[in-house]
Amino acid sequence: MRDYIIMTDSCCDLNQQEVDELGLTVLPLSFTIDGKTYLNTPDHAEMSPEEFFAKIAAGENSTTAAANVGQFDEAMRRALDAGKDILCICFSGALSTTYQSACIAAETVLAKHPEGRIRVIDSLSASLGQGLLMYLTAHKKLEENLTLDQLGDWVEENKLHVCHWFTVDDLNYLKKGGRVSAATALVGTMLSIKPIMHTSDEGKLTVVGKARGRKSSLNTLIDTVGRLGINLQDQVMFICQADCQAEAEAVAAQLKQRYGVKEVYINYIGPVIGSHTGPNTMGLFFVGTER
């Protein structure tokens, strides 16, 4: 049995230490701000999240681009040349062309490496929801020594149990991305309405509720864990935040106190996701009965 690597992209919002510990290969997406394009890498070498969110809070506009076919082609060839097969798990195909790029590259590379094996999976996930799926997948491989197809089958069977729940502070970023209407953004801003959103079974961002004020929106996220979460005392959960670290730490403390959650990792939202959600966004990711 040939050994294999687990490949993903930087929209998983895992940091460099986590990527190294999990043994992942991560391909970067990119973002353009101030007329210059930067790579969104796990080590944030080209621009820190703090600098990025300061820029967009000051009114700078950021646009994003998917990982392209050429990036996947190069990375996949390198792995197969080294005798490694590939399980590639990508950012939701409903939100990005990254998954499609990986599929195209895999087909091209395998035509020249028929001895190799590449399996590409649409995670139907985003940000640390994708990151949590990668965390669980990497640990599954390490602990159970599964074959590439056994692990790929496990991902397909379990990816819709990774719950993505989040709230944003400023609806205008979602308006720019076409996620809410201009009228909804205007009224919500005037009334301090905070949308409660999640990533659906189709991998789309969906507004599923609303809360009056920030505190209420964060409490709704915490309540949702109790409603949907399973085996909470055995879970590792993830929180993504955009310049609201103190609030994220308070939510993490509540999760541990209220549900006995084993561990909560808090990471910055990367610039690619953050371009569309804005400052003070917070997301909560856990395993549940359903999304």
Contacts in CASP RR format, 6 or more apart in sequence:
PFRMAT RR
TARGET T0000
AUTHOR 0000-0000-0000
METHOD contacts of the structure
MODEL  1
MRDYIIMTDSCCDLNQQEVDELGLTVLPLSFTIDGKTYLNTPDHAEMSPE
EFFAKIAAGENSTTAAANVGQFDEAMRRALDAGKDILCICFSGALSTTYQ
SACIAAETVLAKHPEGRIRVIDSLSASLGQGLLMYLTAHKKLEENLTLDQ
LGDWVEENKLHVCHWFTVDDLNYLKKGGRVSAATALVGTMLSIKPIMHTS
DEGKLTVVGKARGRKSSLNTLIDTVGRLGINLQDQVMFICQADCQAEAEA
VAAQLKQRYGVKEVYINYIGPVIGSHTGPNTMGLFFVGTER
1 147 0 8 1.000
2 83 0 8 1.000
2 84 0 8 1.000
2 85 0 8 1.000
2 116 0 8 1.000
2 117 0 8 1.000
3 83 0 8 1.000
3 84 0 8 1.000
3 85 0 8 1.000
4 84 0 8 1.000
4 85 0 8 1.000
4 86 0 8 1.000
4 87 0 8 1.000
4 117 0 8 1.000
4 148 0 8 1.000
5 23 0 8 1.000
5 25 0 8 1.000
5 79 0 8 1.000
5 84 0 8 1.000
5 85 0 8 1.000
5 86 0 8 1.000
5 87 0 8 1.000
6 22 0 8 1.000
6 23 0 8 1.000
6 24 0 8 1.000
6 25 0 8 1.000
6 87 0 8 1.000
6 88 0 8 1.000
6 89 0 8 1.000
6 134 0 8 1.000
6 137 0 8 1.000
6 138 0 8 1.000
6 141 0 8 1.000
6 151 0 8 1.000
7 24 0 8 1.000
7 25 0 8 1.000
7 26 0 8 1.000
7 27 0 8 1.000
7 75 0 8 1.000
7 76 0 8 1.000
7 79 0 8 1.000
7 86 0 8 1.000
7 87 0 8 1.000
7 88 0 8 1.000
7 89 0 8 1.000
8 24 0 8 1.000
8 25 0 8 1.000
8 26 0 8 1.000
8 27 0 8 1.000
8 88 0 8 1.000
8 89 0 8 1.000
8 90 0 8 1.000
8 123 0 8 1.000
8 130 0 8 1.000
8 131 0 8 1.000
8 134 0 8 1.000
9 26 0 8 1.000
9 27 0 8 1.000
9 28 0 8 1.000
9 29 0 8 1.000
9 67 0 8 1.000
9 90 0 8 1.000
9 91 0 8 1.000
9 98 0 8 1.000
10 26 0 8 1.000
10 27 0 8 1.000
10 28 0 8 1.000
10 29 0 8 1.000
10 39 0 8 1.000
10 40 0 8 1.000
10 41 0 8 1.000
10 42 0 8 1.000
10 67 0 8 1.000
10 270 0 8 1.000
10 272 0 8 1.000
11 29 0 8 1.000
11 40 0 8 1.000
11 91 0 8 1.000
11 96 0 8 1.000
11 98 0 8 1.000
11 126 0 8 1.000
11 127 0 8 1.000
11 130 0 8 1.000
11 272 0 8 1.000
11 273 0 8 1.000
12 26 0 8 1.000
12 91 0 8 1.000
12 127 0 8 1.000
12 128 0 8 1.000
12 129 0 8 1.000
12 130 0 8 1.000
12 131 0 8 1.000
12 133 0 8 1.000
12 134 0 8 1.000
13 127 0 8 1.000
13 128 0 8 1.000
13 130 0 8 1.000
13 131 0 8 1.000
13 240 0 8 1.000
13 267 0 8 1.000
13 268 0 8 1.000
13 269 0 8 1.000
13 270 0 8 1.000
13 273 0 8 1.000
14 22 0 8 1.000
14 24 0 8 1.000
14 26 0 8 1.000
14 42 0 8 1.000
14 128 0 8 1.000
14 131 0 8 1.000
14 134 0 8 1.000
14 135 0 8 1.000
14 267 0 8 1.000
15 42 0 8 1.000
15 43 0 8 1.000
15 267 0 8 1.000
15 268 0 8 1.000
16 41 0 8 1.000
16 42 0 8 1.000
16 43 0 8 1.000
18 42 0 8 1.000
18 135 0 8 1.000
18 265 0 8 1.000
18 267 0 8 1.000
19 26 0 8 1.000
19 42 0 8 1.000
22 134 0 8 1.000
22 135 0 8 1.000
22 138 0 8 1.000
22 139 0 8 1.000
23 138 0 8 1.000
24 134 0 8 1.000
24 138 0 8 1.000
25 75 0 8 1.000
25 79 0 8 1.000
26 41 0 8 1.000
26 42 0 8 1.000
27 67 0 8 1.000
27 71 0 8 1.000
27 72 0 8 1.000
27 75 0 8 1.000
28 39 0 8 1.000
28 40 0 8 1.000
28 41 0 8 1.000
28 67 0 8 1.000
28 71 0 8 1.000
29 39 0 8 1.000
29 40 0 8 1.000
29 64 0 8 1.000
29 65 0 8 1.000
29 66 0 8 1.000
29 67 0 8 1.000
29 91 0 8 1.000
29 96 0 8 1.000
29 98 0 8 1.000
29 272 0 8 1.000
30 37 0 8 1.000
30 38 0 8 1.000
30 39 0 8 1.000
30 40 0 8 1.000
30 64 0 8 1.000
30 65 0 8 1.000
30 272 0 8 1.000
31 37 0 8 1.000
31 38 0 8 1.000
31 40 0 8 1.000
31 52 0 8 1.000
31 62 0 8 1.000
31 63 0 8 1.000
31 64 0 8 1.000
31 65 0 8 1.000
31 271 0 8 1.000
31 272 0 8 1.000
31 275 0 8 1.000
32 38 0 8 1.000
32 62 0 8 1.000
32 63 0 8 1.000
32 64 0 8 1.000
32 65 0 8 1.000
33 47 0 8 1.000
33 52 0 8 1.000
33 55 0 8 1.000
33 56 0 8 1.000
33 60 0 8 1.000
33 61 0 8 1.000
33 62 0 8 1.000
33 63 0 8 1.000
33 271 0 8 1.000
34 55 0 8 1.000
34 60 0 8 1.000
37 65 0 8 1.000
38 46 0 8 1.000
38 47 0 8 1.000
38 271 0 8 1.000
39 45 0 8 1.000
39 46 0 8 1.000
40 64 0 8 1.000
40 270 0 8 1.000
40 271 0 8 1.000
40 272 0 8 1.000
44 268 0 8 1.000
44 270 0 8 1.000
47 271 0 8 1.000
49 242 0 8 1.000
49 243 0 8 1.000
49 268 0 8 1.000
49 269 0 8 1.000
49 270 0 8 1.000
49 271 0 8 1.000
50 243 0 8 1.000
50 268 0 8 1.000
52 62 0 8 1.000
52 270 0 8 1.000
52 271 0 8 1.000
52 274 0 8 1.000
53 242 0 8 1.000
53 243 0 8 1.000
53 274 0 8 1.000
53 278 0 8 1.000
53 279 0 8 1.000
55 62 0 8 1.000
56 62 0 8 1.000
56 274 0 8 1.000
56 275 0 8 1.000
56 278 0 8 1.000
56 279 0 8 1.000
57 243 0 8 1.000
57 279 0 8 1.000
62 271 0 8 1.000
62 274 0 8 1.000
62 275 0 8 1.000
63 275 0 8 1.000
64 271 0 8 1.000
64 272 0 8 1.000
64 275 0 8 1.000
64 276 0 8 1.000
66 91 0 8 1.000
66 96 0 8 1.000
66 97 0 8 1.000
66 98 0 8 1.000
66 101 0 8 1.000
67 98 0 8 1.000
67 101 0 8 1.000
67 102 0 8 1.000
68 101 0 8 1.000
69 101 0 8 1.000
69 104 0 8 1.000
69 105 0 8 1.000
69 108 0 8 1.000
70 101 0 8 1.000
70 105 0 8 1.000
71 101 0 8 1.000
71 105 0 8 1.000
72 88 0 8 1.000
72 101 0 8 1.000
72 102 0 8 1.000
72 104 0 8 1.000
72 105 0 8 1.000
72 106 0 8 1.000
73 105 0 8 1.000
73 108 0 8 1.000
73 109 0 8 1.000
76 86 0 8 1.000
76 88 0 8 1.000
76 105 0 8 1.000
76 106 0 8 1.000
76 109 0 8 1.000
76 118 0 8 1.000
77 109 0 8 1.000
77 112 0 8 1.000
77 113 0 8 1.000
79 85 0 8 1.000
79 86 0 8 1.000
80 86 0 8 1.000
80 109 0 8 1.000
80 113 0 8 1.000
80 116 0 8 1.000
80 118 0 8 1.000
81 113 0 8 1.000
83 116 0 8 1.000
85 116 0 8 1.000
85 117 0 8 1.000
85 118 0 8 1.000
85 148 0 8 1.000
86 106 0 8 1.000
86 117 0 8 1.000
86 118 0 8 1.000
86 119 0 8 1.000
86 148 0 8 1.000
87 119 0 8 1.000
87 121 0 8 1.000
87 137 0 8 1.000
87 148 0 8 1.000
87 151 0 8 1.000
87 152 0 8 1.000
87 155 0 8 1.000
88 102 0 8 1.000
88 106 0 8 1.000
88 118 0 8 1.000
88 119 0 8 1.000
88 120 0 8 1.000
88 121 0 8 1.000
89 121 0 8 1.000
89 123 0 8 1.000
89 130 0 8 1.000
89 133 0 8 1.000
89 134 0 8 1.000
89 137 0 8 1.000
89 155 0 8 1.000
90 96 0 8 1.000
90 98 0 8 1.000
90 99 0 8 1.000
90 102 0 8 1.000
90 120 0 8 1.000
90 121 0 8 1.000
90 122 0 8 1.000
90 123 0 8 1.000
91 98 0 8 1.000
91 99 0 8 1.000
91 123 0 8 1.000
91 125 0 8 1.000
91 126 0 8 1.000
91 130 0 8 1.000
92 99 0 8 1.000
92 122 0 8 1.000
92 123 0 8 1.000
92 124 0 8 1.000
92 125 0 8 1.000
92 126 0 8 1.000
92 130 0 8 1.000
92 199 0 8 1.000
92 203 0 8 1.000
92 204 0 8 1.000
93 99 0 8 1.000
93 100 0 8 1.000
93 122 0 8 1.000
93 124 0 8 1.000
93 203 0 8 1.000
94 124 0 8 1.000
94 202 0 8 1.000
94 203 0 8 1.000
94 204 0 8 1.000
95 126 0 8 1.000
95 203 0 8 1.000
95 204 0 8 1.000
95 205 0 8 1.000
99 120 0 8 1.000
99 122 0 8 1.000
102 120 0 8 1.000
103 120 0 8 1.000
106 118 0 8 1.000
106 120 0 8 1.000
109 118 0 8 1.000
110 116 0 8 1.000
110 118 0 8 1.000
117 148 0 8 1.000
119 148 0 8 1.000
119 149 0 8 1.000
119 152 0 8 1.000
121 152 0 8 1.000
121 155 0 8 1.000
121 156 0 8 1.000
121 159 0 8 1.000
123 130 0 8 1.000
123 133 0 8 1.000
123 155 0 8 1.000
123 159 0 8 1.000
124 159 0 8 1.000
124 160 0 8 1.000
124 199 0 8 1.000
124 201 0 8 1.000
124 202 0 8 1.000
124 203 0 8 1.000
125 131 0 8 1.000
125 133 0 8 1.000
125 159 0 8 1.000
125 162 0 8 1.000
125 164 0 8 1.000
125 199 0 8 1.000
125 203 0 8 1.000
126 164 0 8 1.000
126 199 0 8 1.000
126 203 0 8 1.000
126 205 0 8 1.000
126 273 0 8 1.000
127 164 0 8 1.000
127 166 0 8 1.000
127 240 0 8 1.000
127 269 0 8 1.000
127 270 0 8 1.000
127 273 0 8 1.000
127 283 0 8 1.000
127 285 0 8 1.000
128 238 0 8 1.000
128 239 0 8 1.000
128 240 0 8 1.000
128 265 0 8 1.000
128 267 0 8 1.000
128 283 0 8 1.000
128 285 0 8 1.000
129 162 0 8 1.000
129 164 0 8 1.000
129 199 0 8 1.000
129 238 0 8 1.000
129 285 0 8 1.000
131 238 0 8 1.000
131 285 0 8 1.000
132 162 0 8 1.000
132 236 0 8 1.000
132 237 0 8 1.000
132 238 0 8 1.000
132 285 0 8 1.000
132 286 0 8 1.000
132 287 0 8 1.000
133 155 0 8 1.000
133 158 0 8 1.000
133 159 0 8 1.000
133 162 0 8 1.000
135 236 0 8 1.000
135 238 0 8 1.000
136 158 0 8 1.000
136 162 0 8 1.000
136 287 0 8 1.000
137 151 0 8 1.000
137 154 0 8 1.000
137 155 0 8 1.000
140 146 0 8 1.000
140 151 0 8 1.000
140 154 0 8 1.000
141 151 0 8 1.000
146 154 0 8 1.000
160 201 0 8 1.000
160 290 0 8 1.000
160 291 0 8 1.000
161 230 0 8 1.000
161 287 0 8 1.000
161 288 0 8 1.000
161 289 0 8 1.000
161 290 0 8 1.000
161 291 0 8 1.000
162 285 0 8 1.000
162 286 0 8 1.000
162 287 0 8 1.000
162 288 0 8 1.000
162 291 0 8 1.000
163 198 0 8 1.000
163 224 0 8 1.000
163 228 0 8 1.000
163 229 0 8 1.000
163 284 0 8 1.000
163 285 0 8 1.000
163 286 0 8 1.000
163 287 0 8 1.000
163 288 0 8 1.000
163 290 0 8 1.000
163 291 0 8 1.000
164 198 0 8 1.000
164 199 0 8 1.000
164 283 0 8 1.000
164 285 0 8 1.000
164 291 0 8 1.000
165 196 0 8 1.000
165 197 0 8 1.000
165 198 0 8 1.000
165 221 0 8 1.000
165 224 0 8 1.000
165 283 0 8 1.000
165 284 0 8 1.000
165 285 0 8 1.000
166 196 0 8 1.000
166 197 0 8 1.000
166 198 0 8 1.000
166 221 0 8 1.000
166 240 0 8 1.000
166 277 0 8 1.000
166 281 0 8 1.000
166 282 0 8 1.000
166 283 0 8 1.000
166 284 0 8 1.000
167 194 0 8 1.000
167 195 0 8 1.000
167 196 0 8 1.000
167 197 0 8 1.000
167 211 0 8 1.000
167 214 0 8 1.000
167 217 0 8 1.000
167 218 0 8 1.000
167 220 0 8 1.000
167 221 0 8 1.000
167 281 0 8 1.000
167 282 0 8 1.000
167 283 0 8 1.000
168 174 0 8 1.000
168 194 0 8 1.000
168 195 0 8 1.000
168 197 0 8 1.000
168 277 0 8 1.000
168 278 0 8 1.000
168 280 0 8 1.000
168 281 0 8 1.000
169 194 0 8 1.000
169 214 0 8 1.000
169 244 0 8 1.000
169 278 0 8 1.000
169 279 0 8 1.000
169 280 0 8 1.000
169 281 0 8 1.000
170 189 0 8 1.000
170 278 0 8 1.000
170 279 0 8 1.000
170 280 0 8 1.000
171 180 0 8 1.000
171 184 0 8 1.000
171 185 0 8 1.000
171 188 0 8 1.000
171 189 0 8 1.000
171 193 0 8 1.000
171 195 0 8 1.000
172 185 0 8 1.000
172 189 0 8 1.000
173 274 0 8 1.000
173 275 0 8 1.000
173 276 0 8 1.000
173 277 0 8 1.000
173 278 0 8 1.000
174 180 0 8 1.000
174 185 0 8 1.000
174 195 0 8 1.000
174 276 0 8 1.000
174 277 0 8 1.000
175 181 0 8 1.000
175 182 0 8 1.000
175 184 0 8 1.000
175 185 0 8 1.000
176 276 0 8 1.000
177 276 0 8 1.000
179 205 0 8 1.000
179 207 0 8 1.000
179 276 0 8 1.000
180 195 0 8 1.000
180 207 0 8 1.000
187 193 0 8 1.000
191 212 0 8 1.000
192 212 0 8 1.000
192 213 0 8 1.000
192 214 0 8 1.000
193 210 0 8 1.000
193 211 0 8 1.000
193 212 0 8 1.000
193 213 0 8 1.000
194 210 0 8 1.000
194 211 0 8 1.000
194 212 0 8 1.000
194 213 0 8 1.000
194 214 0 8 1.000
194 216 0 8 1.000
194 217 0 8 1.000
195 207 0 8 1.000
195 209 0 8 1.000
195 210 0 8 1.000
195 217 0 8 1.000
196 207 0 8 1.000
196 208 0 8 1.000
196 209 0 8 1.000
196 210 0 8 1.000
196 211 0 8 1.000
196 217 0 8 1.000
196 220 0 8 1.000
196 221 0 8 1.000
197 205 0 8 1.000
197 206 0 8 1.000
197 207 0 8 1.000
197 208 0 8 1.000
197 209 0 8 1.000
198 205 0 8 1.000
198 206 0 8 1.000
198 208 0 8 1.000
198 291 0 8 1.000
199 205 0 8 1.000
199 206 0 8 1.000
199 291 0 8 1.000
200 206 0 8 1.000
200 291 0 8 1.000
201 291 0 8 1.000
209 220 0 8 1.000
211 217 0 8 1.000
211 219 0 8 1.000
211 220 0 8 1.000
214 247 0 8 1.000
218 247 0 8 1.000
218 250 0 8 1.000
218 251 0 8 1.000
218 282 0 8 1.000
221 251 0 8 1.000
221 282 0 8 1.000
221 283 0 8 1.000
221 284 0 8 1.000
222 251 0 8 1.000
222 254 0 8 1.000
222 255 0 8 1.000
222 258 0 8 1.000
222 284 0 8 1.000
224 284 0 8 1.000
225 232 0 8 1.000
225 237 0 8 1.000
225 255 0 8 1.000
225 259 0 8 1.000
225 261 0 8 1.000
225 284 0 8 1.000
225 286 0 8 1.000
226 232 0 8 1.000
226 259 0 8 1.000
228 286 0 8 1.000
228 288 0 8 1.000
228 289 0 8 1.000
228 290 0 8 1.000
228 291 0 8 1.000
229 235 0 8 1.000
229 286 0 8 1.000
229 287 0 8 1.000
229 288 0 8 1.000
229 289 0 8 1.000
230 287 0 8 1.000
230 288 0 8 1.000
230 289 0 8 1.000
231 287 0 8 1.000
232 259 0 8 1.000
232 260 0 8 1.000
232 261 0 8 1.000
232 286 0 8 1.000
233 259 0 8 1.000
233 260 0 8 1.000
233 261 0 8 1.000
233 262 0 8 1.000
234 262 0 8 1.000
235 261 0 8 1.000
235 262 0 8 1.000
235 263 0 8 1.000
235 286 0 8 1.000
235 287 0 8 1.000
236 262 0 8 1.000
236 263 0 8 1.000
236 264 0 8 1.000
236 265 0 8 1.000
237 255 0 8 1.000
237 261 0 8 1.000
237 263 0 8 1.000
237 264 0 8 1.000
237 265 0 8 1.000
237 284 0 8 1.000
237 285 0 8 1.000
237 286 0 8 1.000
238 264 0 8 1.000
238 265 0 8 1.000
238 266 0 8 1.000
238 267 0 8 1.000
238 284 0 8 1.000
238 285 0 8 1.000
238 286 0 8 1.000
239 248 0 8 1.000
239 251 0 8 1.000
239 252 0 8 1.000
239 264 0 8 1.000
239 265 0 8 1.000
239 266 0 8 1.000
239 267 0 8 1.000
239 282 0 8 1.000
239 283 0 8 1.000
239 284 0 8 1.000
239 285 0 8 1.000
240 266 0 8 1.000
240 267 0 8 1.000
240 268 0 8 1.000
240 269 0 8 1.000
240 273 0 8 1.000
240 281 0 8 1.000
240 282 0 8 1.000
240 283 0 8 1.000
240 285 0 8 1.000
241 247 0 8 1.000
241 248 0 8 1.000
241 266 0 8 1.000
241 267 0 8 1.000
241 268 0 8 1.000
241 269 0 8 1.000
241 281 0 8 1.000
241 282 0 8 1.000
241 283 0 8 1.000
242 268 0 8 1.000
242 269 0 8 1.000
242 274 0 8 1.000
242 277 0 8 1.000
242 278 0 8 1.000
242 279 0 8 1.000
242 280 0 8 1.000
242 281 0 8 1.000
242 282 0 8 1.000
243 279 0 8 1.000
243 280 0 8 1.000
244 279 0 8 1.000
244 280 0 8 1.000
244 281 0 8 1.000
244 282 0 8 1.000
245 266 0 8 1.000
247 282 0 8 1.000
248 266 0 8 1.000
248 282 0 8 1.000
249 266 0 8 1.000
251 282 0 8 1.000
251 284 0 8 1.000
252 264 0 8 1.000
252 266 0 8 1.000
255 261 0 8 1.000
255 264 0 8 1.000
256 264 0 8 1.000
269 277 0 8 1.000
269 281 0 8 1.000
274 281 0 8 1.000
END
